């Protein structure tokens, strides 16, 4: 029977914790730079527009569909 690799599991937990901390810091910085998005009034609309632009960029990169000009 194989042994559990505890070092691997520990490293994965550390990486996940670091990623979560970086995401929190990024959200905090965005809230500081854009106070309107922090209360959720205009931030949702901006996020939706960004998501559409990201989807178009991803599709163009994959070559599945041509990017739509905005």
N, C-alpha and C positions, 0 to 999 in steps of 0.2 A: 504494500500500500504506500502511496506517495505521501511525503511530508508536506505540510502547509508551509508556504513561503511567506513568513511573517514580515520580512523586510519589504517584499513587494507590496503587500497589503498596506503597510505603514506608509510607504512612499506614495501610493495612490491616494490615501487619506490626506497626506500632506499637500499633494498637488491639488486635490479638490478644495481643501481649505484655502490655499493660496489663490485659486481661481475665484472662489466666492468672495474673498477679501478684495481682490482687484475689481470685481464687478461692483461691489458695494462702493468702493472708492470712486469708480467711474460714474456711478449714478449720483453720488454725492457732489462730485465736481460739476456734472451737468445741471443739477438742481441749483448749484451756486451760480453758474453762468447764465442760466435761463430760469429765473424765478417763476415765470408764468407756467412752465411745464411742471414745476414742483407741486402745485396745487391740483394738477390734473385737468385744468380747463382747456388749455390749448395744446398741451403735450400729447394727448391722444391723437389729435388730428395730424400733428407733425410726425408722430411715429408711423401713422398709416401711410403718409406720403413717402416717408423714408423706406418703408417696407416695399412699396410699389416700385420705387427706384431700384432697390436692391434686387428684387425679383427680375426686373428687366435686365439688369446688369448680369445676373447669374445666367439667365437664358441666353444672352448674347455671348457670354464666355463659353457656354456649352455648345453653342451652334445650333440649338434646337429651333429657336425662333428669332427673327430679327428684333433688335431693340426698337422700342417705340420712342421717337423724339418727344421731349417734354418742353 
